[in-house]
Amino acid sequence: MGSVFNGKDGLMAKKISEEVRQEVAKAHDAGHSKKSIAERFGISVSSVTRIVREGGSSNAESAKAPPPKSQSPEVLKKIAEVERRIEALERKILYYGARKKGVGTRA
């Protein structure tokens, strides 16, 4: 395992292995905090952040996400219904917000 020069204080920083990078990504995907992951693997929180941002791998090819699966008609129907409900709620929020301010009411 090679080392990388850390220019801040002249110390040598250890290179994070591919195996550790994968485990860090898995722990983050499982919902663990970045701080707890950093403590568990003996790395900095900023290293955890960088690994997660890079997709858990230094290998660009393995960092690519698989193509999204096509969604079933039932799922698409549910999504459309939820979007309609959201739009209706947004209209109500705007209406009651304007009403509270006295805009558009006959006073």
C-alpha positions as CSV (number, residue, x, y, z in Angstrom):
1,M,0.0,0.0,0.0
2,G,1.5,3.4,-1.0
3,S,1.4,6.6,0.8
4,V,0.4,10.1,-0.2
5,F,2.1,13.2,0.9
6,N,0.0,15.5,3.0
7,G,1.3,19.0,2.4
8,K,-0.3,20.6,5.5
9,D,2.0,19.4,8.1
10,G,4.5,17.2,6.3
11,L,2.9,14.0,7.4
12,M,2.3,11.0,5.2
13,A,-1.4,10.1,4.8
14,K,-2.4,6.5,4.1
15,K,-4.0,5.7,0.9
16,I,-7.5,4.3,1.4
17,S,-7.9,0.9,-0.1
18,E,-10.5,0.0,-2.6
19,E,-12.0,-2.5,-0.2
20,V,-12.4,0.2,2.5
21,R,-13.9,2.6,0.0
22,Q,-16.5,0.0,-0.9
23,E,-17.3,-0.6,2.8
24,V,-17.6,3.1,3.5
25,A,-20.1,3.5,0.6
26,K,-22.1,0.5,1.9
27,A,-22.2,1.9,5.4
28,H,-23.4,5.3,4.1
29,D,-26.0,3.6,1.9
30,A,-27.2,1.7,5.1
31,G,-27.8,5.1,6.8
32,H,-24.8,5.4,9.1
33,S,-23.6,8.9,9.8
34,K,-20.4,10.1,8.2
35,K,-18.9,10.7,11.6
36,S,-19.6,7.1,12.8
37,I,-18.2,5.7,9.5
38,A,-15.1,7.8,9.8
39,E,-14.5,6.5,13.3
40,R,-15.2,2.9,12.3
41,F,-12.7,2.9,9.5
42,G,-10.1,5.3,11.0
43,I,-10.4,8.0,8.3
44,S,-11.5,11.6,8.4
45,V,-15.1,12.8,7.9
46,S,-13.9,14.7,4.8
47,S,-12.6,11.4,3.3
48,V,-15.9,9.8,3.9
49,T,-17.6,12.7,2.2
50,R,-15.3,12.4,-0.8
51,I,-15.7,8.7,-1.1
52,V,-19.5,9.0,-1.0
53,R,-19.4,11.8,-3.6
54,E,-17.2,9.7,-5.9
55,G,-19.6,6.8,-5.6
56,G,-17.6,4.6,-3.3
57,S,-14.9,3.7,-5.7
58,S,-11.7,5.2,-7.1
59,N,-12.4,3.2,-10.3
60,A,-14.5,5.5,-12.6
61,E,-16.0,2.5,-14.3
62,S,-17.4,0.9,-11.1
63,A,-18.6,4.3,-9.9
64,K,-21.2,4.4,-12.6
65,A,-24.7,3.7,-11.5
66,P,-26.7,1.0,-13.3
67,P,-29.3,2.3,-15.7
68,P,-32.7,3.0,-14.1
69,K,-35.3,0.2,-14.4
70,S,-38.4,1.0,-16.4
71,Q,-41.3,1.5,-14.0
72,S,-44.5,-0.5,-14.2
73,P,-47.8,1.1,-15.2
74,E,-49.1,0.8,-11.7
75,V,-46.1,2.8,-10.3
76,L,-46.5,5.4,-13.0
77,K,-50.2,5.7,-12.2
78,K,-49.4,6.2,-8.4
79,I,-46.8,8.8,-9.2
80,A,-49.2,10.7,-11.4
81,E,-51.8,10.7,-8.6
82,V,-49.3,11.9,-6.0
83,E,-48.2,14.7,-8.3
84,R,-51.9,15.7,-8.8
85,R,-52.4,15.8,-5.1
86,I,-49.3,17.8,-4.6
87,E,-50.5,20.4,-7.1
88,A,-53.9,20.6,-5.4
89,L,-52.2,21.2,-2.0
90,E,-49.9,23.8,-3.5
91,R,-53.0,25.7,-4.9
92,K,-54.6,25.5,-1.5
93,I,-51.5,26.9,0.2
94,L,-51.3,29.8,-2.2
95,Y,-55.0,30.5,-1.9
96,Y,-55.0,30.5,1.9
97,G,-51.7,32.5,2.0
98,A,-53.2,35.2,-0.2
99,R,-56.4,35.1,1.7
100,K,-54.6,35.6,5.0
101,K,-52.8,38.6,3.5
102,G,-56.0,40.0,2.2
103,V,-55.0,39.7,-1.4
104,G,-57.8,39.0,-3.8
105,T,-60.6,39.2,-1.2
106,R,-63.5,41.6,-1.2
107,A,-63.1,43.6,2.0
